[in-house]
Amino acid sequence: MASHCMFWLKNKNRFCANTLLSHSSYCGNHTQRSNDQWLPCPIDPSHNVLEENLESHLKRCPLLKQSQSLSSQRYYQKGINAGKENEKEEDEDEAHEVVTSEMKRNVVYALNVQELFSLIDKIKSIHASICKEIQESFKIPEACHLWTNREVDKKLPYQEKHVLQQASILGNLEHFGVLGKPKEGDIGEQSWNGVKSVSSDDVPAVVEFGAGRGYLTQVLADCYGIKKVILVERKAYKLKADRSLRQKESLSLERLRIDIEDLKLDAVDSLKEVPYLAISKHLCGPATDMSMRCCIPEEHQQNNAEFYLKGLALATCCHHLCQWKHYINKKYMLNLGISKEEFNALSWFTSWAVDADHCSKLSEIDYTSHLQIMDREDFYTLDVADVLRNMKSTDRAMLGFMCKDIIDTGRWKWLKEQHLESHLVYYVPSTISPENHLLLAWRSSKS
């Protein structure tokens, strides 16, 4: 009898080497079980548990201790940044519903061909009217030469496309005067948009949302010099920048393992009355909307109360994951004539921008004049699925880019409503990354 698991690993061209379960030819990972035996863990739904083991698992789930510790923190408030399905009244069942990609696709496939064409024409019209002000702004500052010239510690992970994105985020902050240009040979002595710090030897803190391994902050610390950093990330990561950052004697580093949805930022002790800069690279789907609410809470919006956000640079990502409930500017979408169902369709279309061949320079094409489904009469005999399948790949990509522009323009308009100076820019060419939108905002000296 074999002593190892009999599951064949195609990619490795061998059997699994794990130990067999008793009375089975497979290991625990590959033993066949019926799907109805598995349930999402109530503590952390990202993993599943056998129903028969659920009670014992809840007592030893690795995230149990973390969950209990987090719930006791003053800065934890469940769903504080989630938003509402309906701003006036909210259906309790709908409130917790996540609209999946399949559900969004079904919204599109439920249209008839004429309705699909009408929706595409509406997207083109809206894009032409509201997205004219998005400018290309690929800025690589001199201050980032350590990274762009690969002069950093060789132990630190390096990928040129990521470094160019990180450098351009910081370059745009410098270009618009939010981040002061460091003096030669004196990194860390900088101006911050004319804002007076808490003390003469202090500078605003940096909060990186969706920090992941924290390498955007690493570049910022290496090239500009900062003294206080808070990394916000709900997942655990290996190979984090934390170890390198902690070696900087003048830098105070704090990592909060919490979902942005539940973070009450003004209750974080180390940020009490401290001006800060909010940054992020590739903030997925609704996390962008939640971060904006986190930085500018509802009570500040209503009462125009003092808040300590001095600058913001959020590189958006994964628009196909956006949710109507979480979206920051539903009122703006409704005023444009975009309903909840159409918003779901828009967010589903955005995945086509990411799927495109970005070797071609789609950003140089005038979307509204080139996006044409030719000979529409020929399509009326087909169903919607066939129409979408027969669209040119460039047309699909351009429609995806337009929907991304519309979603982020609504976010930008919301920032302007909060009396902030703000811009929405393409911070890198789509050939570097199709996820190339950057939301910038800052408190002007007049506000």
Helices and strands as residue ranges (DSSP letters): E 8-9, E 14-15, G 35-37, E 38-40, E 48-50, G 51-53, H 54-60, H 64-71, H 92-95, H 101-109, H 113-130, E 135-136, G 142-144, H 145-148, H 160-175, E 205-209, H 215-223, E 228-232, H 242-246, E 252-256, G 260-262, G 265-267, G 269-271, E 276-284, H 287-295, H 298-303, E 309-317, G 319-321, H 330-335, H 340-349, H 351-355, G 362-364, H 367-370, G 376-379, H 384-390, H 393-417, E 421-426, E 437-442
